[in-house]
């Protein structure tokens, strides 16, 4: 196995710290969503869209330079007055704005969020999912990362708490430490998608598969790896 390049551990720690801070925000949304839904059910009724508006005092102040989108995405059938629903807010030049999309299951323009990795991962039991970078055509039209976690009520999956981070913001945070590694180095998510890199050989968005001469370094408890080449 090739020796670990100097600064690889520092870079892996920076990647973890940057995204772990975002997962801290996601955990706040997860816990608040679960408390809200438990309270509604404790009152003897099914939740409705208006109930989720109670999350806004938590969501809006947490939008900023790192977190550009934040919210709760309901599991289909959770709400009494909407088959599908997102309580999702985005940062913008004029302040926070709510994402409004066609969520009518009978519509040909339905935004089927249940097919995205950031939803399927938590639904399948993953406690922390990192999706991207991908072009977010439905929200920002920019490359983003989406971090998500499951929301459970009474042991049942109720939806997803998630946050978006602009890919360029993530790169700004981690590329300086990647450049301190005197070898090609890049960060990949679980499916192998490159998230940030110090080399044009592996630009963000490309897919990496394990190959000789490359070493994977874990980024804490996240499903990410720092890859370094000999």
C-alpha positions as CSV (number, residue, x, y, z in Angstrom):
1,X,0.0,0.0,0.0
2,X,1.4,3.4,-0.9
3,X,2.5,5.5,2.1
4,X,0.0,8.2,3.3
5,X,1.0,11.6,1.9
6,X,1.6,14.4,4.3
7,X,-1.5,16.4,5.1
8,X,-3.9,13.6,4.0
9,X,-5.2,13.3,7.6
10,X,-5.6,17.0,7.9
11,X,-7.6,17.2,4.6
12,X,-9.9,14.3,5.6
13,X,-10.5,16.0,8.9
14,X,-11.4,19.3,7.2
15,X,-13.9,17.4,4.9
16,X,-15.5,15.8,7.9
17,X,-15.7,19.0,9.9
18,X,-17.2,21.0,7.1
19,X,-20.0,18.5,6.4
20,X,-20.5,17.5,10.0
21,X,-21.4,21.1,10.8
22,X,-24.2,20.8,8.1
23,X,-25.3,17.5,9.5
24,X,-25.7,19.2,12.8
25,X,-28.2,21.5,11.3
26,X,-29.9,18.6,9.5
27,X,-30.2,16.8,12.9
28,X,-31.9,19.9,14.4
29,X,-34.5,19.8,11.6
30,X,-34.9,16.0,12.0
31,X,-35.5,16.3,15.7
32,X,-37.8,19.3,15.4
33,X,-39.8,17.6,12.7
34,X,-40.3,14.5,14.7
35,X,-41.4,16.5,17.8
36,X,-43.9,18.4,15.8
37,X,-45.4,15.3,14.2
38,X,-45.6,13.5,17.5
39,X,-47.4,16.5,19.0
40,X,-49.9,16.5,16.2
41,X,-50.5,12.8,16.5
42,X,-50.8,13.2,20.3
43,X,-53.6,15.6,19.6
44,X,-55.5,12.8,17.9
45,X,-55.3,13.9,14.3
46,X,-53.2,13.5,11.2
47,X,-50.7,16.2,10.3
48,X,-51.4,18.8,7.5
49,X,-49.3,21.2,5.6
50,X,-50.0,24.1,7.9
51,X,-48.5,22.2,10.8
52,X,-45.1,22.0,9.0
53,X,-45.1,25.8,8.9
54,X,-44.1,25.5,12.5
55,X,-40.6,24.6,11.4
56,X,-40.0,27.9,9.7
57,X,-38.6,29.7,12.8
58,X,-35.9,27.0,12.9
59,X,-35.3,26.8,9.1
60,X,-35.0,30.4,8.0
61,X,-32.2,31.6,10.4
62,X,-30.0,28.7,9.5
63,X,-29.8,29.6,5.8
64,X,-26.6,31.4,5.0
65,X,-23.2,31.1,3.4
66,X,-22.9,27.4,3.9
67,X,-26.4,26.1,3.9
68,X,-28.3,27.3,0.9
69,X,-31.4,25.2,1.2
70,X,-33.0,23.5,4.2
71,X,-36.2,21.7,5.1
72,X,-38.4,18.6,5.7
73,X,-39.6,16.4,2.9
74,X,-42.7,14.4,3.8
75,X,-43.1,10.7,3.0
76,X,-45.9,10.2,0.5
77,X,-49.2,9.8,2.4
78,X,-47.9,11.4,5.6
79,X,-50.2,14.5,5.4
80,X,-53.9,14.5,5.4
81,X,-54.2,17.4,2.9
82,X,-51.4,16.6,0.5
83,X,-50.2,13.3,-0.9
84,X,-46.7,14.8,-1.4
85,X,-45.1,17.9,0.3
86,X,-41.9,19.7,1.0
87,X,-41.4,22.4,3.6
88,X,-38.3,23.6,1.9
89,X,-36.7,27.0,2.0
90,X,-33.8,28.5,0.0
91,X,-31.4,31.4,0.6
92,X,-31.5,34.2,-2.0
93,X,-30.4,37.8,-2.6
94,X,-33.8,39.0,-1.5
95,X,-34.0,36.7,1.5
96,X,-35.4,33.2,2.1
97,X,-38.0,31.9,-0.3
98,X,-40.1,28.8,-0.2
99,X,-39.6,26.2,-3.0
100,X,-43.0,25.6,-4.7
101,X,-43.2,22.7,-7.1
102,X,-46.0,20.6,-8.7
103,X,-46.6,17.8,-6.1
104,X,-49.9,16.5,-7.5
105,X,-49.4,12.8,-8.0
106,X,-51.8,12.9,-10.9
107,X,-49.8,15.5,-12.8
108,X,-47.4,14.8,-15.6
109,X,-45.1,17.4,-14.1
110,X,-45.0,15.8,-10.7
111,X,-41.7,16.4,-8.9
112,X,-41.0,12.8,-7.8
113,X,-38.6,13.4,-5.0
114,X,-38.8,9.8,-3.8
115,X,-36.4,8.7,-6.6
116,X,-33.5,10.9,-5.4
117,X,-30.6,9.4,-3.5
118,X,-31.1,11.9,-0.7
119,X,-34.5,10.4,-0.1
120,X,-33.9,6.8,-0.9
121,X,-30.9,6.6,1.4
122,X,-32.7,7.7,4.6
123,X,-35.7,5.7,3.7
124,X,-33.5,2.6,3.5
125,X,-32.1,3.3,6.9
126,X,-29.0,5.4,6.3
127,X,-28.5,7.9,9.1
128,X,-26.4,10.2,7.1
129,X,-26.6,10.5,3.3
130,X,-24.5,12.7,1.1
131,X,-25.8,13.1,-2.5
132,X,-24.0,15.0,-5.3
133,X,-22.6,17.1,-6.7
134,X,-25.4,17.4,-9.2
135,X,-27.1,20.2,-11.0
136,X,-30.2,21.1,-9.0
137,X,-32.5,22.2,-11.9
138,X,-35.5,22.3,-9.6
139,X,-34.1,24.6,-7.0
140,X,-31.0,26.7,-7.7
141,X,-29.8,25.6,-11.2
142,X,-26.3,25.2,-9.6
143,X,-24.2,22.3,-8.6
144,X,-25.1,21.3,-5.1
145,X,-24.5,18.7,-2.4
146,X,-27.6,17.4,-0.5
147,X,-27.1,16.1,3.0
148,X,-30.0,14.2,4.5
149,X,-31.2,12.1,7.5
150,X,-34.4,10.1,8.2
151,X,-37.2,11.5,10.3
152,X,-39.0,8.7,12.3
153,X,-42.1,8.9,14.4
154,X,-43.0,6.0,16.6
155,X,-40.4,3.9,14.7
156,X,-41.9,4.6,11.3
157,X,-40.3,6.6,8.5
158,X,-42.1,9.9,8.2
159,X,-39.8,11.8,5.8
160,X,-36.4,13.3,5.4
161,X,-34.6,16.3,6.9
162,X,-32.1,17.7,4.4
163,X,-29.8,20.6,3.6
164,X,-28.3,21.8,0.4
165,X,-24.7,23.1,0.1
166,X,-23.4,24.8,-3.1
167,X,-20.7,22.6,-4.5
168,X,-18.5,25.8,-5.0
169,X,-18.9,26.6,-1.3
170,X,-17.8,23.1,-0.3
171,X,-14.8,23.3,-2.6
172,X,-13.9,26.7,-1.2
173,X,-13.7,25.1,2.3
174,X,-11.7,22.0,1.4
175,X,-9.6,22.6,-1.8
176,X,-7.0,24.7,0.1
177,X,-6.1,21.7,2.3
178,X,-6.2,19.3,-0.7
179,X,-3.6,21.5,-2.4
180,X,-1.3,20.9,0.6
181,X,-1.1,17.2,-0.4
182,X,1.9,16.7,-2.8
183,X,0.0,14.2,-4.9
184,X,-3.3,14.0,-6.8
185,X,-6.1,14.0,-4.2
186,X,-9.8,14.2,-4.3
187,X,-13.0,13.6,-2.2
188,X,-15.6,11.0,-3.4
189,X,-19.0,10.1,-2.0
190,X,-20.2,6.5,-1.5
191,X,-21.2,6.0,-5.2
192,X,-17.7,7.3,-6.2
193,X,-18.8,10.7,-7.4
194,X,-15.9,13.2,-7.1
195,X,-16.9,16.2,-4.9
196,X,-13.7,18.2,-4.7
197,X,-10.2,17.8,-6.2
198,X,-6.7,19.2,-6.4
199,X,-6.2,17.8,-9.9
200,X,-7.7,18.4,-13.3
201,X,-7.5,14.6,-13.9
202,X,-10.4,14.1,-11.4
203,X,-12.7,17.2,-11.7
204,X,-15.9,17.4,-9.6
205,X,-18.7,15.3,-11.0
206,X,-16.6,12.6,-12.5
207,X,-16.9,9.0,-11.2
208,X,-14.0,7.2,-9.5
209,X,-13.6,3.5,-9.3
210,X,-10.9,1.9,-7.1
211,X,-7.6,1.5,-9.0
212,X,-4.0,0.5,-8.2
213,X,-1.8,3.2,-6.7
214,X,-4.7,5.0,-5.1
215,X,-5.5,5.0,-1.4
216,X,-8.8,5.7,0.3
217,X,-8.8,7.6,3.6
218,X,-12.1,7.7,5.6
219,X,-13.6,11.1,6.4
220,X,-14.7,10.3,9.9
221,X,-18.2,8.7,10.2
222,X,-19.3,10.1,6.8
223,X,-19.8,7.9,3.7
224,X,-17.0,9.8,2.0
225,X,-13.4,9.1,1.3
226,X,-10.3,11.1,0.5
227,X,-8.5,9.4,-2.4
228,X,-4.8,10.0,-2.8
229,X,-2.6,8.8,-5.7
230,X,1.0,7.7,-5.3
